[in-house]
Amino acid sequence: MADRGQTMRILVVGPTGRTGSHVIDALRARDPEADIRGLCRYPESPARSIETIPGNLDTGTRSARAIETIPGNLDTGTRRARAIETIPGNLDTGTRRARAIETIPGNLDTGTRSARAIETIPGNLDTDTRSARAIETIPGNLDTGTRRTLAMEVVADPAEGSTTRARAIETIPGNLDTGTRRSHAIACFTGDLENPADRALAVEGVDVVIHYAPAFHPREAAMGTGMIDAATAAGVKRFIYVSALHAQATSVPGNAAKLAVEGYLAESALDWTVLRPQAFMQNVDVAAAVAAGALDLPFPLASRQGYLDLFDLAEVVARIVHEDGHALATYDLAGDEALSTAEIAALLTTVSGHPVTAGELPVSGLLASLEAAGPAYAYVADAASRLYGWQARTGGRGNANALRWLLGREPTRFEDYVRRSV
């Protein structure tokens, strides 16, 4: 908690995702003056981003494959059969290379001998070629090349016919602002959750960390424990970890990873709270199902599933951030309802006025639609298969008492979610 009279500084991991977006909205509703920072693994616009695969650099050009290097390695500049992509902080001796070092499309690399690469965003002007760190600004802004630790967001004021400064956007060398347009601005940057330097910069000066791990990631546990280490070293006052309902069901790889992070957090000196939400109502795309006239879910038609509204989760997170009394607590967040696919389809039909049929989507078909190409596909396929199998057997149901107490009201019902969506 921030001291009385001070602005609370909050880091939300995954701010552009579905969960993070809901959490940020709830935090703003609770405290419009809160200083919210986002750490994003995947940028909104791939054309304006650095690829988030650890150690790889994406310059915006198409390459057959990425070359992964380690920060701090020495490249002697000798001729190689193919280009080497390096990371900010590596040493380049200034010899001629097959391609530019760490540049983003539209930027200028002067080829001068600098301690590290100069990285800016297309459309900006950077006049300082010998910079101790990367200078990063927001598209359309002017950076004169002065040595600054913050980039300033400049917005046009049509009424005044001039530009005015809005607020400082904190950046990390080599990362970009995701450009997410929201009703409220946040300091948002991309970073590598497996990079200790990025984690340390992300939590610097932060009061509260809200960590929600990427789904189906083979190194989810390492990301979580790494963020805990960074928060501990930075003196973070509160760490809120969004886990999963019944994380002790370790036959599901994602649950096993989350349980490991929970255990690591319990052994830390942090003021922590663990939230264990069940599957979200938002997993059912109401608009798409109504438009298609069909709802296909990866469960047997007779299987009854429990669902939690993301708005309820976000409201709980905001309350815990701003209230005392939740330290060292683990809360199961679940609703009372358990609905079959047929019952949900009937709700969609009644509320929308359009017939929606119920069907079962084979898990194999669902996995085929996942964007999981690459080395992690085997893990993703196994983790998803085990998760849906566990949900089919158990319904992913839980006890609603903790959620009811935290909300101070009844949990949102699925019909309310459908009506709101329609």
KOLVEX-496329 format. One record per residue (C-alpha): x, y, z; residue number from 1; residue in three letters. Coordinates in steps of 0.1 Angstrom, whole numbers, plus 5000, padded with zeros to 4 digits. Example, Ala and Ser with C-alpha at 12.3 -4.5 7.8 and 13.67 -1.06 7.14 Angstrom:
KOLVEX-496329
<<5123,4955,5078>,1,ALA>
<<5137,4989,5071>,2,SER>
***
This chain:
KOLVEX-496329
<<5000,5000,5000>,1,MET>
<<5012,5035,4992>,2,ALA>
<<5015,5059,5021>,3,ASP>
<<4986,5082,5027>,4,ARG>
<<4987,5111,5003>,5,GLY>
<<5010,5093,4979>,6,GLN>
<<5000,5079,4945>,7,THR>
<<5000,5042,4944>,8,MET>
<<5023,5026,4918>,9,ARG>
<<5010,4994,4904>,10,ILE>
<<5026,4969,4879>,11,LEU>
<<5002,4947,4859>,12,VAL>
<<5019,4919,4841>,13,VAL>
<<5000,4912,4808>,14,GLY>
<<4982,4946,4805>,15,PRO>
<<4969,4941,4770>,16,THR>
<<4955,4906,4776>,17,GLY>
<<4919,4899,4784>,18,ARG>
<<4926,4895,4822>,19,THR>
<<4950,4924,4824>,20,GLY>
<<4926,4948,4806>,21,SER>
<<4898,4940,4830>,22,HIS>
<<4921,4944,4860>,23,VAL>
<<4933,4978,4848>,24,ILE>
<<4898,4991,4843>,25,ASP>
<<4888,4980,4878>,26,ALA>
<<4919,4996,4893>,27,LEU>
<<4911,5029,4875>,28,ARG>
<<4875,5028,4887>,29,ALA>
<<4887,5023,4922>,30,ARG>
<<4915,5049,4921>,31,ASP>
<<4916,5072,4890>,32,PRO>
<<4949,5087,4902>,33,GLU>
<<4968,5054,4905>,34,ALA>
<<5001,5052,4886>,35,ASP>
<<4997,5020,4866>,36,ILE>
<<5025,5004,4847>,37,ARG>
<<5021,4974,4823>,38,GLY>
<<5047,4947,4815>,39,LEU>
<<5036,4931,4782>,40,CYS>
<<5052,4900,4766>,41,ARG>
<<5033,4904,4733>,42,TYR>
<<5029,4939,4717>,43,PRO>
<<4997,4949,4701>,44,GLU>
<<5013,4958,4667>,45,SER>
<<5039,4933,4655>,46,PRO>
<<5052,4959,4630>,47,ALA>
<<5063,4981,4658>,48,ARG>
<<5077,4956,4682>,49,SER>
<<5106,4935,4693>,50,ILE>
<<5099,4898,4693>,51,GLU>
<<5095,4885,4728>,52,THR>
<<5113,4852,4723>,53,ILE>
<<5141,4854,4749>,54,PRO>
<<5173,4866,4733>,55,GLY>
<<5160,4871,4698>,56,ASN>
<<5157,4904,4680>,57,LEU>
<<5131,4910,4653>,58,ASP>
<<5141,4939,4631>,59,THR>
<<5108,4937,4611>,60,GLY>
<<5124,4920,4582>,61,THR>
<<5115,4884,4572>,62,ARG>
<<5142,4860,4581>,63,SER>
<<5144,4822,4577>,64,ALA>
<<5151,4817,4614>,65,ARG>
<<5161,4837,4644>,66,ALA>
<<5196,4835,4659>,67,ILE>
<<5196,4835,4697>,68,GLU>
<<5226,4851,4714>,69,THR>
<<5234,4859,4750>,70,ILE>
<<5237,4895,4763>,71,PRO>
<<5273,4904,4769>,72,GLY>
<<5289,4881,4744>,73,ASN>
<<5316,4894,4723>,74,LEU>
<<5312,4893,4685>,75,ASP>
<<5346,4900,4669>,76,THR>
<<5331,4912,4636>,77,GLY>
<<5347,4884,4616>,78,THR>
<<5329,4873,4585>,79,ARG>
<<5301,4848,4590>,80,ARG>
<<5280,4828,4566>,81,ALA>
<<5249,4845,4579>,82,ARG>
<<5238,4875,4599>,83,ALA>
<<5240,4875,4637>,84,ILE>
<<5211,4891,4656>,85,GLU>
<<5222,4905,4689>,86,THR>
<<5206,4920,4720>,87,ILE>
<<5210,4954,4736>,88,PRO>
<<5241,4954,4758>,89,GLY>
<<5262,4932,4737>,90,ASN>
<<5296,4944,4725>,91,LEU>
<<5300,4952,4689>,92,ASP>
<<5336,4961,4679>,93,THR>
<<5324,4984,4651>,94,GLY>
<<5336,4962,4623>,95,THR>
<<5315,4958,4592>,96,ARG>
<<5285,4935,4596>,97,ARG>
<<5261,4918,4572>,98,ALA>
<<5232,4938,4587>,99,ARG>
<<5224,4966,4611>,100,ALA>
<<5226,4960,4648>,101,ILE>
<<5194,4963,4668>,102,GLU>
<<5174,4987,4646>,103,THR>
<<5137,4990,4641>,104,ILE>
<<5123,4996,4605>,105,PRO>
<<5125,5033,4596>,106,GLY>
<<5152,5041,4621>,107,ASN>
<<5187,5052,4614>,108,LEU>
<<5218,5032,4624>,109,ASP>
<<5248,5054,4619>,110,THR>
<<5273,5026,4623>,111,GLY>
<<5293,5046,4648>,112,THR>
<<5310,5029,4677>,113,ARG>
<<5286,5031,4705>,114,SER>
<<5284,5011,4737>,115,ALA>
<<5250,4998,4726>,116,ARG>
<<5226,5002,4698>,117,ALA>
<<5204,5033,4693>,118,ILE>
<<5167,5022,4691>,119,GLU>
<<5138,5044,4684>,120,THR>
<<5103,5041,4670>,121,ILE>
<<5096,5048,4634>,122,PRO>
<<5088,5085,4628>,123,GLY>
<<5109,5098,4657>,124,ASN>
<<5142,5117,4654>,125,LEU>
<<5172,5107,4674>,126,ASP>
<<5202,5128,4669>,127,THR>
<<5225,5113,4695>,128,ASP>
<<5245,5085,4680>,129,THR>
<<5267,5080,4711>,130,ARG>
<<5241,5072,4737>,131,SER>
<<5248,5052,4769>,132,ALA>
<<5214,5036,4766>,133,ARG>
<<5187,5033,4740>,134,ALA>
<<5165,5063,4736>,135,ILE>
<<5129,5053,4731>,136,GLU>
<<5101,5077,4723>,137,THR>
<<5065,5075,4712>,138,ILE>
<<5056,5077,4675>,139,PRO>
<<5054,5112,4663>,140,GLY>
<<5073,5127,4692>,141,ASN>
<<5105,5145,4689>,142,LEU>
<<5136,5135,4709>,143,ASP>
<<5165,5159,4705>,144,THR>
<<5191,5134,4715>,145,GLY>
<<5194,5145,4751>,146,THR>
<<5202,5119,4776>,147,ARG>
<<5169,5111,4793>,148,ARG>
<<5156,5082,4814>,149,THR>
<<5120,5089,4805>,150,LEU>
<<5103,5095,4772>,151,ALA>
<<5076,5121,4772>,152,MET>
<<5042,5115,4756>,153,GLU>
<<5031,5146,4736>,154,VAL>
<<4995,5150,4726>,155,VAL>
<<4980,5175,4702>,156,ALA>
<<4955,5200,4717>,157,ASP>
<<4932,5211,4689>,158,PRO>
<<4916,5238,4711>,159,ALA>
<<4950,5254,4719>,160,GLU>
<<4965,5248,4685>,161,GLY>
<<4996,5234,4702>,162,SER>
<<5010,5204,4718>,163,THR>
<<5010,5197,4755>,164,THR>
<<5028,5171,4776>,165,ARG>
<<5006,5145,4791>,166,ALA>
<<5025,5122,4814>,167,ARG>
<<5059,5105,4815>,168,ALA>
<<5060,5071,4798>,169,ILE>
<<5085,5049,4815>,170,GLU>
<<5104,5027,4790>,171,THR>
<<5129,4999,4791>,172,ILE>
<<5159,5000,4767>,173,PRO>
<<5150,4981,4736>,174,GLY>
<<5113,4979,4744>,175,ASN>
<<5084,4997,4728>,176,LEU>
<<5051,5012,4739>,177,ASP>
<<5023,4989,4727>,178,THR>
<<5002,5017,4714>,179,GLY>
<<4971,5004,4732>,180,THR>
<<4944,5031,4730>,181,ARG>
<<4924,5032,4763>,182,ARG>
<<4903,5058,4780>,183,SER>
<<4931,5061,4804>,184,HIS>
<<4968,5060,4796>,185,ALA>
<<4992,5037,4813>,186,ILE>
<<5030,5033,4811>,187,ALA>
<<5031,5002,4789>,188,CYS>
<<5062,4984,4775>,189,PHE>
<<5072,4950,4763>,190,THR>
<<5098,4930,4781>,191,GLY>
<<5112,4895,4785>,192,ASP>
<<5098,4879,4817>,193,LEU>
<<5127,4855,4817>,194,GLU>
<<5153,4884,4816>,195,ASN>
<<5164,4895,4851>,196,PRO>
<<5173,4930,4838>,197,ALA>
<<5138,4935,4823>,198,ASP>
<<5121,4922,4854>,199,ARG>
<<5142,4945,4877>,200,ALA>
<<5134,4976,4856>,201,LEU>
<<5097,4967,4854>,202,ALA>
<<5093,4966,4892>,203,VAL>
<<5116,4996,4900>,204,GLU>
<<5097,5020,4923>,205,GLY>
<<5065,4999,4923>,206,VAL>
<<5043,4994,4954>,207,ASP>
<<5021,4965,4941>,208,VAL>
<<5028,4937,4915>,209,VAL>
<<4999,4919,4900>,210,ILE>
<<5013,4888,4882>,211,HIS>
<<4992,4867,4858>,212,TYR>
<<5013,4841,4839>,213,ALA>
<<5009,4835,4802>,214,PRO>
<<4987,4805,4794>,215,ALA>
<<5003,4772,4784>,216,PHE>
<<5039,4785,4786>,217,HIS>
<<5065,4758,4793>,218,PRO>
<<5085,4782,4815>,219,ARG>
<<5056,4797,4834>,220,GLU>
<<5070,4787,4868>,221,ALA>
<<5104,4803,4860>,222,ALA>
<<5086,4835,4850>,223,MET>
<<5066,4836,4882>,224,GLY>
<<5095,4829,4905>,225,THR>
<<5117,4854,4887>,226,GLY>
<<5091,4881,4892>,227,MET>
<<5090,4872,4929>,228,ILE>
<<5127,4876,4931>,229,ASP>
<<5126,4909,4913>,230,ALA>
<<5098,4922,4936>,231,ALA>
<<5117,4911,4967>,232,THR>
<<5149,4928,4956>,233,ALA>
<<5130,4960,4947>,234,ALA>
<<5112,4962,4981>,235,GLY>
<<5077,4958,4966>,236,VAL>
<<5051,4961,4993>,237,LYS>
<<5025,4937,4979>,238,ARG>
<<5025,4908,4954>,239,PHE>
<<4992,4896,4941>,240,ILE>
<<4994,4863,4921>,241,TYR>
<<4966,4852,4899>,242,VAL>
<<4968,4814,4899>,243,SER>
<<4941,4788,4890>,244,ALA>
<<4913,4771,4909>,245,LEU>
<<4924,4738,4924>,246,HIS>
<<4961,4744,4914>,247,ALA>
<<4968,4713,4936>,248,GLN>
<<4954,4692,4907>,249,ALA>
<<4989,4688,4893>,250,THR>
<<4980,4664,4866>,251,SER>
<<4974,4696,4846>,252,VAL>
<<5008,4711,4837>,253,PRO>
<<4996,4746,4840>,254,GLY>
<<4983,4739,4875>,255,ASN>
<<5016,4723,4885>,256,ALA>
<<5035,4754,4874>,257,ALA>
<<5012,4777,4893>,258,LYS>
<<5014,4756,4924>,259,LEU>
<<5052,4758,4923>,260,ALA>
<<5050,4796,4920>,261,VAL>
<<5025,4797,4950>,262,GLU>
<<5050,4777,4971>,263,GLY>
<<5079,4799,4961>,264,TYR>
<<5058,4830,4970>,265,LEU>
<<5048,4815,5004>,266,ALA>
<<5086,4811,5012>,267,GLU>
<<5093,4848,5003>,268,SER>
<<5093,4877,5026>,269,ALA>
<<5067,4895,5005>,270,LEU>
<<5032,4907,5016>,271,ASP>
<<5014,4883,4992>,272,TRP>
<<4979,4873,4982>,273,THR>
<<4970,4843,4959>,274,VAL>
<<4938,4843,4939>,275,LEU>
<<4926,4811,4924>,276,ARG>
<<4899,4818,4897>,277,PRO>
<<4880,4791,4879>,278,GLN>
<<4875,4792,4841>,279,ALA>
<<4861,4825,4828>,280,PHE>
<<4827,4832,4813>,281,MET>
<<4845,4852,4787>,282,GLN>
<<4859,4819,4773>,283,ASN>
<<4824,4817,4757>,284,VAL>
<<4823,4842,4728>,285,ASP>
<<4787,4852,4729>,286,VAL>
<<4787,4873,4698>,287,ALA>
<<4805,4847,4677>,288,ALA>
<<4781,4819,4689>,289,ALA>
<<4750,4839,4682>,290,VAL>
<<4763,4849,4647>,291,ALA>
<<4772,4813,4639>,292,ALA>
<<4740,4799,4654>,293,GLY>
<<4761,4773,4672>,294,ALA>
<<4781,4769,4704>,295,LEU>
<<4808,4742,4704>,296,ASP>
<<4828,4737,4736>,297,LEU>
<<4855,4710,4742>,298,PRO>
<<4834,4692,4768>,299,PHE>
<<4808,4664,4767>,300,PRO>
<<4774,4680,4762>,301,LEU>
<<4762,4667,4795>,302,ALA>
<<4792,4680,4814>,303,SER>
<<4784,4709,4837>,304,ARG>
<<4811,4736,4840>,305,GLN>
<<4817,4764,4865>,306,GLY>
<<4824,4799,4852>,307,TYR>
<<4837,4831,4867>,308,LEU>
<<4830,4866,4853>,309,ASP>
<<4863,4884,4846>,310,LEU>
<<4846,4916,4859>,311,PHE>
<<4843,4898,4893>,312,ASP>
<<4879,4888,4893>,313,LEU>
<<4890,4923,4884>,314,ALA>
<<4869,4938,4912>,315,GLU>
<<4884,4915,4937>,316,VAL>
<<4920,4924,4926>,317,VAL>
<<4912,4961,4929>,318,ALA>
<<4898,4956,4964>,319,ARG>
<<4928,4936,4976>,320,ILE>
<<4952,4962,4962>,321,VAL>
<<4936,4990,4982>,322,HIS>
<<4926,4972,5014>,323,GLU>
<<4946,4958,5042>,324,ASP>
<<4938,4924,5058>,325,GLY>
<<4945,4902,5027>,326,HIS>
<<4982,4894,5034>,327,ALA>
<<4992,4858,5033>,328,LEU>
<<4958,4847,5021>,329,ALA>
<<4948,4823,4993>,330,THR>
<<4913,4828,4979>,331,TYR>
<<4893,4804,4957>,332,ASP>
<<4872,4825,4933>,333,LEU>
<<4843,4805,4919>,334,ALA>
<<4806,4809,4912>,335,GLY>
<<4777,4787,4924>,336,ASP>
<<4765,4778,4889>,337,GLU>
<<4775,4748,4868>,338,ALA>
<<4760,4748,4833>,339,LEU>
<<4761,4724,4804>,340,SER>
<<4768,4735,4768>,341,THR>
<<4731,4729,4760>,342,ALA>
<<4720,4752,4789>,343,GLU>
<<4744,4779,4778>,344,ILE>
<<4731,4776,4742>,345,ALA>
<<4696,4779,4755>,346,ALA>
<<4705,4811,4773>,347,LEU>
<<4720,4825,4742>,348,LEU>
<<4689,4817,4722>,349,THR>
<<4665,4832,4748>,350,THR>
<<4685,4864,4753>,351,VAL>
<<4695,4871,4717>,352,SER>
<<4663,4859,4700>,353,GLY>
<<4683,4838,4676>,354,HIS>
<<4685,4800,4677>,355,PRO>
<<4719,4787,4689>,356,VAL>
<<4726,4749,4689>,357,THR>
<<4750,4731,4712>,358,ALA>
<<4778,4709,4701>,359,GLY>
<<4810,4693,4713>,360,GLU>
<<4843,4705,4699>,361,LEU>
<<4869,4677,4698>,362,PRO>
<<4900,4686,4718>,363,VAL>
<<4921,4676,4688>,364,SER>
<<4903,4702,4666>,365,GLY>
<<4908,4728,4693>,366,LEU>
<<4945,4721,4695>,367,LEU>
<<4948,4723,4657>,368,ALA>
<<4935,4759,4659>,369,SER>
<<4961,4769,4685>,370,LEU>
<<4989,4792,4673>,371,GLU>
<<5015,4769,4689>,372,ALA>
<<5039,4762,4661>,373,ALA>
<<5075,4758,4672>,374,GLY>
<<5094,4740,4699>,375,PRO>
<<5067,4746,4726>,376,ALA>
<<5039,4730,4706>,377,TYR>
<<5043,4696,4723>,378,ALA>
<<5040,4712,4757>,379,TYR>
<<5010,4733,4747>,380,VAL>
<<4992,4704,4732>,381,ALA>
<<4997,4682,4763>,382,ASP>
<<4989,4710,4787>,383,ALA>
<<4957,4720,4769>,384,ALA>
<<4946,4683,4765>,385,SER>
<<4951,4676,4802>,386,ARG>
<<4933,4708,4812>,387,LEU>
<<4902,4701,4791>,388,TYR>
<<4902,4665,4803>,389,GLY>
<<4903,4676,4839>,390,TRP>
<<4875,4701,4833>,391,GLN>
<<4854,4675,4816>,392,ALA>
<<4858,4652,4846>,393,ARG>
<<4853,4677,4874>,394,THR>
<<4835,4706,4858>,395,GLY>
<<4861,4730,4872>,396,GLY>
<<4837,4738,4900>,397,ARG>
<<4845,4755,4933>,398,GLY>
<<4830,4771,4964>,399,ASN>
<<4815,4806,4960>,400,ALA>
<<4817,4817,4997>,401,ASN>
<<4851,4835,4994>,402,ALA>
<<4841,4853,4962>,403,LEU>
<<4807,4863,4977>,404,ARG>
<<4825,4877,5008>,405,TRP>
<<4852,4896,4988>,406,LEU>
<<4826,4911,4964>,407,LEU>
<<4801,4919,4991>,408,GLY>
<<4774,4907,4968>,409,ARG>
<<4763,4876,4948>,410,GLU>
<<4787,4866,4920>,411,PRO>
<<4777,4874,4885>,412,THR>
<<4755,4848,4869>,413,ARG>
<<4761,4835,4834>,414,PHE>
<<4728,4849,4822>,415,GLU>
<<4739,4884,4833>,416,ASP>
<<4771,4880,4813>,417,TYR>
<<4752,4869,4782>,418,VAL>
<<4728,4899,4785>,419,ARG>
<<4757,4922,4790>,420,ARG>
<<4775,4907,4759>,421,SER>
<<4744,4908,4737>,422,VAL>
***
